[in-house]
Amino acid sequence: MSGAASDAPAGHKDYEGSKLGMWLFLFTEILLFGGLFILYSAYWARYTADFHRGGQMLNLGIGVANTVVLLTSSMTVAISVSAMQQGNRRLSIWCLAATVLLGLVFLGNKAIEWSAEIGEGLYPNSPELLARPHGEQLFFGLYYSMTGLHGLHVIAGIAVLSFMLNSIRRNTITRTDYGRLENAGLYWHLVDVIWIFLLPLFYLSA
């Protein structure tokens, strides 16, 4: 009996430790993007008019649509975690699958947008962009760097959530052992929050 009693706190400690580790990891991600936001602000203050013109060349419709997609995906991953906590395995699976699908929709929209912009010659070191003012060149350099980095985080999030989905199907994530799913959900929420900051910086800068 004493052995069983000693097991419970250890399991609880592991769960809290993994959650703390995830929050520390998310903090490093915030520092990374925070530095990029500061860099953007510094250049924006110097080349305000050029940044405005750069923003006018982006597809606001796709930017807003992708915001709706990610906000919806935040809701579905939250429902998935909550459903698992309540023991509703089927709902958790469906909502997590919907989150993965929405992530893929986001990437598809971004690929369409980038393809159109590249087709117009609006990419770093292109003859079209090099003929434009220096501020516009900086704008698009930051645009591709920051949205590209965010896209890599979306890909990583999709991979992690897909692994969680498989774990739920194999019953290695359960009502009493859902810490990994919750941590994956936290990561996905961060990906969504970062995009909410990217939207006004680039698409609404006009």
C-alpha positions, 0 to 999 in steps of 0.5 A, spaced: 500 500 500 505 504 501 508 503 494 502 505 491 501 511 495 509 513 493 507 512 485 502 517 485 506 523 487 511 521 482 506 520 476 503 527 478 510 530 479 512 528 472 506 531 469 507 537 472 514 537 470 513 536 463 508 542 463 513 546 466 518 544 461 513 546 455 512 553 458 519 554 458 520 552 451 514 556 449 518 562 452 524 561 448 519 561 442 516 568 444 523 570 445 525 568 438 519 571 435 519 577 440 526 579 437 523 579 430 517 583 432 522 588 435 527 588 428 520 589 424 518 595 428 525 598 428 525 598 420 518 600 420 519 606 424 525 608 419 521 606 412 514 607 414 511 609 407 515 603 404 512 598 409 505 601 407 506 600 400 509 593 401 503 591 405 498 593 400 501 588 395 499 582 400 493 578 399 489 581 405 483 576 403 488 570 404 491 573 410 484 574 414 482 567 411 488 564 414 486 567 421 479 565 421 482 558 420 487 558 425 482 561 430 478 555 429 483 550 429 485 553 436 478 551 438 478 544 435 484 543 439 482 545 446 475 541 445 480 535 443 483 536 450 477 537 454 474 531 451 480 527 453 479 529 460 472 527 460 473 521 457 470 522 450 475 519 446 471 519 439 470 527 440 477 528 442 479 524 435 475 528 431 477 534 433 484 533 433 483 530 426 480 537 424 485 541 427 490 537 423 486 538 417 485 546 418 493 546 419 494 543 412 488 548 409 493 554 412 499 551 409 495 550 402 493 558 403 500 560 404 503 556 398 497 559 394 499 566 396 507 565 396 506 562 389 502 569 386 507 573 390 513 570 387 510 570 380 509 577 380 517 578 382 516 580 389 521 575 393 528 577 395 533 579 390 528 579 385 529 584 379 522 586 380 524 587 388 531 590 387 528 596 383 524 598 388 525 602 394 530 599 400 524 599 405 520 595 400 526 590 400 526 590 407 519 589 408 519 583 403 525 580 406 522 580 413 515 578 410 518 571 407 523 570 413 517 571 419 511 568 415 516 562 413 519 561 420 511 561 422 510 556 417 515 551 419 512 552 426 505 550 423 508 544 420 512 542 426 505 543 430 501 538 425 507 533 425 506 533 433 498 533 433 498 527 428 503 523 433 498 525 438 492 523 434 495 516 433 497 515 440 489 516 442 488 511 437 493 506 440 490 508 447 497 511 449 493 517 451 487 516 456 483 520 460 488 519 466 494 520 462 493 526 457 499 530 459 502 530 452 496 532 448 495 538 453 502 540 451 501 539 444 495 543 444 499 549 448 504 549 442 498 549 437 495 555 441 502 559 441 502 558 433 496 561 433 497 567 437 504 568 433 500 569 427 495 574 430 501 578 431 503 577 424 497 579 421 497 586 423 504 587 422 504 585 414 497 585 412 494 591 415 500 595 415 497 599 409 
